[in-house]
Amino acid sequence: MQLDYNKTQAKLSLLPLLIFVSLFLGTGLYLQANGVDYAFYQLPAPVAILPAILLAFFLNKKTINSSVETFVQGAGHSNIITMCLIYLLAGAFSTVAGATGGVDAIVNAGLDVIPAALLLPGLFLISGIIATAMGTSMGTIGAIGPIAYAVSVKTGIDPSLVAGTVISGAIFGDNLSIISDTTIAATKTQGCEMKDKFKENLSISVPAAILTITLLFILSPQSQAIDIQDYDLLLVLPYAFILILAVMGFNVFAVLISGILFAALIGFTGDYEAGTFVKDIYKGFTSMQEIFLLSMLIGGLSEFIRINGGLDYIAKKIQGVTKVIAKYNRQVADQFGIAALVFASNLCIANNTVAIIVSGPIAKKLAQDGDVSAKRSASLLDIFACVVQGILPYGAQALLLGATFGLSPWEVSTSAYYCFILAITAIVVICFRSNKKA
């Protein structure tokens, strides 16, 4: 449905998001500068967003019932609900596997096999492989996060660096996965084949990954003697199990649910009890309470921005800016327009899949006008949406890892080096490698 576009209303629709970001990040940064422990947790994000939501209701200028319906529609979007369910299952798996001793076992097994100098590159590649197989960065982070945190504690490696490595690998794999929601959304909106978009992504993402692995190797601590405790390989099986299922292409929900049950079965061979298992599932659910609430609230807020023309306003502004570049090279200008469009959209929405969906039609028009191939436009949509998702302090990935590691989301997002390198690599490709329609 085509929405009525009102410039003033569109500008105002972006104000609540700016209020939330300013309040949440501003408070966190201020407290952190004053040496307050867990500065970003002093003002919980789900509380910080409430003034923004109230302002969005006021600016909407509709009846309360109509505004509530709009908010609920955004909060209940299928992508938001899917993401929230992944949170719950990921929390349950992490808690159950940890309670049965799986985390300690896999950490010691990993330290026994991987040299200290290769821990960070290895963690990046493992996260990337799992994310590619599962098609979700969130599922990957949920499964790998507790292990990575234990590795950080065991080795003394800077936890923010380890968290950034996990989110980097997860974004790398999610961006390449042919079963990822972002890939599906990008190819469908641009009208290209999945395999063509994959090849295009590969040519941009792999060089960025190689540079990231090199950087992580340099940043890895020097080899040192690490006290490796005895471990039971049987307890490692749940993690191997979900990896195998993911590689086989099973749905992420099937993978996580099966992983929870398998971890419990392994635990039952020891002294793990059924009553404890049930309580641990709920404990895992409750550990995701903050991120669950924030995701739904952001989904509702973003719906106000969408229906009041905020995204349309951003798109028109971007098209106005690219006209300057178009005087010199129309194709390059429109590719930058596509990148900037989805980048700005995801800043507002904090959901890369939704950002691609809402940006897709405009991106397709820019690609057609600039004689850019559908596979390139789909690739740019996916890449820059993933870049933002990885470095967004109020994005789901940074919030989840921040909660897992006990870090501020800001520390996590600023350590996701792959995302920054990927953005630079993609910009270089846009400028120096043409990609016209066949």
URSUL-V644139 format. One record per pair of residues at least 4 apart in sequence whose C-alpha atoms are under 7 Angstrom apart, sorted by sequence separation. I is the first residue (numbers start at 1). J is the second residue. If there is no record, write none. Layout:
<<I J> <I J>>
This chain:
<<6 10> <7 11> <8 12> <9 13> <10 14> <14 18> <15 19> <16 20> <17 21> <18 22> <19 23> <20 24> <21 25> <22 26> <23 27> <24 28> <25 29> <26 30> <27 31> <28 32> <29 33> <30 34> <31 35> <32 36> <38 42> <43 47> <44 48> <45 49> <46 50> <49 53> <50 54> <51 55> <52 56> <53 57> <54 58> <55 59> <56 60> <62 66> <63 67> <64 68> <65 69> <66 70> <67 71> <68 72> <69 73> <70 74> <71 75> <72 76> <73 77> <76 80> <77 81> <78 82> <79 83> <80 84> <81 85> <82 86> <83 87> <84 88> <85 89> <86 90> <87 91> <88 92> <89 93> <90 94> <91 95> <92 96> <93 97> <94 98> <95 99> <96 100> <97 101> <98 102> <101 105> <102 106> <103 107> <104 108> <105 109> <106 110> <107 111> <108 112> <109 113> <110 114> <111 115> <114 118> <115 119> <118 122> <119 123> <120 124> <121 125> <122 126> <123 127> <124 128> <125 129> <126 130> <127 131> <128 132> <129 133> <130 134> <131 135> <136 140> <137 141> <138 142> <139 143> <140 144> <141 145> <144 148> <145 149> <146 150> <147 151> <148 152> <149 153> <150 154> <151 155> <152 156> <158 162> <159 163> <160 164> <161 165> <162 166> <163 167> <164 168> <165 169> <166 170> <167 171> <168 172> <169 173> <170 174> <171 175> <172 176> <173 177> <179 183> <180 184> <181 185> <182 186> <183 187> <184 188> <185 189> <186 190> <187 191> <188 192> <193 197> <194 198> <195 199> <196 200> <197 201> <198 202> <199 203> <200 204> <201 205> <202 206> <204 208> <205 209> <206 210> <207 211> <208 212> <209 213> <210 214> <211 215> <212 216> <213 217> <214 218> <215 219> <216 220> <233 237> <236 240> <237 241> <238 242> <239 243> <240 244> <241 245> <242 246> <243 247> <244 248> <245 249> <246 250> <250 254> <251 255> <252 256> <253 257> <254 258> <255 259> <256 260> <257 261> <258 262> <259 263> <260 264> <261 265> <262 266> <263 267> <264 268> <265 269> <267 271> <268 272> <272 276> <273 277> <274 278> <275 279> <276 280> <277 281> <278 282> <279 283> <280 284> <281 285> <282 286> <283 287> <284 288> <285 289> <288 292> <289 293> <290 294> <291 295> <292 296> <293 297> <294 298> <295 299> <296 300> <297 301> <298 302> <299 303> <301 305> <302 306> <303 307> <304 308> <305 309> <306 310> <309 313> <310 314> <311 315> <312 316> <313 317> <314 318> <315 319> <316 320> <317 321> <318 322> <319 323> <322 326> <323 327> <325 329> <326 330> <329 333> <330 334> <331 335> <332 336> <333 337> <334 338> <335 339> <336 340> <337 341> <338 342> <339 343> <340 344> <341 345> <342 346> <343 347> <344 348> <345 349> <346 350> <351 355> <352 356> <353 357> <354 358> <355 359> <356 360> <359 363> <360 364> <361 365> <362 366> <363 367> <364 368> <365 369> <366 370> <367 371> <368 372> <372 376> <373 377> <374 378> <375 379> <376 380> <377 381> <378 382> <379 383> <380 384> <381 385> <382 386> <383 387> <384 388> <385 389> <386 390> <387 391> <388 392> <394 398> <395 399> <396 400> <397 401> <398 402> <399 403> <400 404> <401 405> <402 406> <403 407> <407 411> <408 412> <409 413> <410 414> <411 415> <412 416> <417 421> <418 422> <419 423> <420 424> <421 425> <422 426> <423 427> <424 428> <425 429> <426 430> <427 431> <428 432> <429 433> <430 434> <31 36> <43 48> <62 67> <75 80> <76 81> <97 102> <98 103> <114 119> <131 136> <152 157> <178 183> <179 184> <187 192> <245 250> <250 255> <267 272> <268 273> <305 310> <306 311> <346 351> <367 372> <372 377> <393 398> <394 399> <402 407> <97 103> <131 137> <152 158> <174 180> <187 193> <305 311> <346 352> <349 355> <367 373> <389 395> <392 398> <402 408> <32 39> <60 67> <152 159> <187 194> <326 333> <390 397> <402 409> <31 39> <325 333> <131 140> <246 255> <346 355> <57 67> <130 140> <149 159> <152 162> <245 255> <345 355> <367 377> <399 409> <402 412> <28 39> <322 333> <398 409> <28 40> <322 334> <127 140> <242 255> <264 277> <342 355> <148 162> <242 256> <342 356> <398 412> <322 337> <394 409> <398 413> <178 194> <393 409> <242 259> <342 359> <393 410> <241 259> <319 337> <341 359> <318 337> <393 413> <24 45> <238 259> <392 413> <176 198> <318 340> <391 413> <318 341> <390 413> <391 414> <24 48> <238 262> <23 48> <141 166> <176 201> <238 263> <338 363> <356 381> <391 416> <141 167> <176 202> <315 341> <390 416> <20 48> <338 366> <391 419> <20 49> <141 170> <356 385> <390 419> <140 170> <355 385> <235 266> <20 52> <334 366> <387 419> <19 52> <137 170> <334 367> <352 385> <137 171> <311 345> <352 386> <17 52> <16 52> <334 370> <387 423> <16 53> <137 174> <352 389> <136 174> <351 389> <16 55> <127 166> <131 170> <135 174> <331 370> <342 381> <346 385> <350 389> <384 423> <16 56> <107 147> <330 370> <331 371> <124 165> <128 169> <132 173> <331 372> <339 380> <343 384> <347 388> <120 162> <123 165> <124 166> <127 169> <128 170> <131 173> <132 174> <135 177> <338 380> <339 381> <342 384> <343 385> <346 388> <13 56> <107 150> <123 166> <127 170> <131 174> <338 381> <342 385> <103 147> <107 151> <124 168> <125 169> <128 172> <129 173> <132 176> <133 177> <135 179> <136 180> <120 165> <124 169> <128 173> <132 177> <135 180> <339 384> <343 388> <350 395> <302 348> <302 349> <94 142> <90 139> <94 143> <91 142> <90 142> <94 146> <86 139> <90 143> <376 435> <373 435> <372 435> <373 436> <372 436> <373 437> <371 436> <372 437> <371 437> <155 226> <121 213> <121 216> <335 430> <120 216> <121 217> <120 217> <332 430> <118 217> <332 431> <117 217> <120 220> <117 220> <117 221> <117 222> <291 396> <117 223> <116 223> <116 224> <291 399> <291 400> <134 246> <130 243> <133 246> <139 252> <133 247> <134 249> <112 228> <130 246> <133 249> <134 252> <108 228> <108 229> <109 231> <108 231> <105 231> <105 232> <105 233> <105 235> <106 236> <105 236> <102 235> <101 235> <102 236> <93 256> <96 260> <90 256> <93 259> <97 263> <89 256> <93 260> <96 263> <100 267> <89 257> <92 260> <96 264> <185 353> <182 352> <186 356> <190 360> <182 353> <185 356> <189 360> <100 272> <181 353> <185 357> <189 361> <190 364> <200 375> <200 376> <197 375> <201 379> <196 375> <200 379> <96 277> <197 378> <192 374> <197 379> <191 374> <192 375> <96 280> <190 374> <95 280> <96 281> <95 281> <190 377> <92 280> <190 378> <92 281> <95 284> <187 378> <92 284> <186 378> <91 284> <92 285> <91 285> <186 381> <88 284> <91 287> <186 382> <88 285> <91 288> <183 382> <88 288> <182 382> <87 288> <87 292> <212 417> <212 418> <175 382> <84 292> <175 383> <209 418> <208 418> <175 386> <208 421> <208 422> <80 295> <171 386> <80 296> <205 422> <208 425> <80 299> <171 390> <75 296> <204 425> <75 297> <204 426> <167 390> <75 299> <74 299> <75 300> <74 300> <73 300> <72 300> <74 302> <71 300> <74 303> <71 301> <167 397> <71 303> <70 303> <71 304> <70 304> <163 401> <46 290> <159 405> <46 293> <46 294> <53 301> <56 304> <164 412> <168 416> <45 294> <163 412> <164 413> <167 416> <168 417> <168 418> <160 411> <164 415> <165 416> <168 419> <160 412> <164 416> <164 417> <161 415> <160 415> <145 401> <149 405> <146 404> <138 397> <145 404> <13 304> <14 305> <13 305> <13 308> <14 310> <13 310> <10 308> <9 308> <10 309> <11 310> <10 310> <6 309> <10 313> <3 307> <5 309> <7 313> <17 348> <40 408> <38 408>>
